[in-house]
Amino acid sequence: ILLAGLGAVTTTFMAGVFAIRKGLAAPTGSLTQMGTVRLGKRTDGRSPLIKDFVPLASLDDLVFGGWDIFSDNCYEAARNAEVLNSDLLEHVRPELESIIPWPAVFDQHYVKRLDGPNVKSGASKRDLAEQVIEDIRRFKTEQNVDRLVLVWCGSTEIFMEESAVHSSLEAFEKGLDDSDPAIPSSMIYAYAAIKEGIPYANAAPNLSADVPALEELALKTGSPLAGKDLKTGQTLMKTMIAPGLKARLLGVEGWYSTNILGNRDGEVLDDPESFKTKEES
């Protein structure tokens, strides 16, 4: 699993997988690990676990790699995020410490409130995409894995709308050569993943693979595309509670949200341009 952005979300994800492997935690909330599928009639009592019914990769088979603008290893990043308690992190410390981020594709124009030293440089956005492709190929060879998936977990980029450079693959690739400003960092990762024929998931609400050019490329390479933000925290709660309020005609005069974790997500969304992306989604 390749992760673009090794912050609070991804280090918690990886630490959770390692903890489950060691029997330190249950895979609570995981559809693939705890979900079931009903076979036949309800009275037949046949409801195997999804993971036993569908040929999914085992948690024991997963290996992780990724990019980040900070060079902290994933144990250090998890400690800084302060999502998980330190006792649990100590139990999975060796696994997390072994994952050191590669230099990331990053341009502060698209995420105003962040900056970091662990960043790729290149003559053009095409050059940056080729560097990401090389990272992907190297990881696959070194880890001897059969399948890959790339998940964009970077910070929410500024709001963007489709433009001419997104209209076709030809226009997009010319845009890479010209370093077109309408191609943000997440699209470079998306292009690299799709070009390599691997699935790409977007865990942020910004425009990424969901443009005609990259959808055209995905059809050629057979890469599945998924995602338009994660729904794991207050967004999930809102979509559970709001329909009930509406159904009972109780009315909502306002909705106040706060970032109680105090992590970089809140810092990034404090920028009006990045917040507009979240707001529009």
Buried (B, 14 or more C-beta within 10 A) or exposed (E): BBBBBBBBBBBBBBBBBBBBBEEBBEBEEBEEBEBBEEEEEEEEEEBEEBBEEEEEBEBEEBBBBBBBBBBBBBBBBBBBBEBBEEEBBEBBBEBBEEBBBBBBBBBEEBBBBBEBEBBBEBEBBBBBBBBBBEBBEEBBEEEEBEEBBBBBBBBBBBBBEEBEBBBBBEBBBEBBEEBBBBBBBBBBBBBBBBBBEBBBBBBBBBBBBBBBBBBBBBEEEEBEBEBBBBEEBBBEEEEEEEEEEEEEEEEEEEEEEEBEEEBBBBBBBEBEBBBBBBEEB
